[in-house]
Amino acid sequence: MKPSALRIERLLAKVEAESRARPRRYCFHFDEVAEAEAQGLPYVLVPRELSREEWEKKYALPAQASVKRNSLPSAVG
């Protein structure tokens, strides 16, 4: 038995009404929490994407000038 066109339209209207009633979620960075709370929005904190230079500055180990890499020991003779 096929559903009638009227029944399909009512079901679609019901689904659309439910989808509009869902709360929206918003993503904010850590420095924007005050703005989200002031607007009364539900929010999720997400980290900011860092550029390569910012990432290296924040997470890279300090460079060691005295270490020579890929060098063979010198022959004494």
Residue pairs with C-beta under 8 A, 6 or more apart in sequence:
3 11
23 42
24 41
24 42
25 42
25 43
25 44
26 36
26 41
26 42
26 43
26 44
27 43
27 44
27 45
27 46
28 35
28 36
28 43
28 44
28 45
28 46
29 45
29 46
29 47
29 48
30 45
30 47
30 48
33 43
33 45
36 43
37 43
50 58
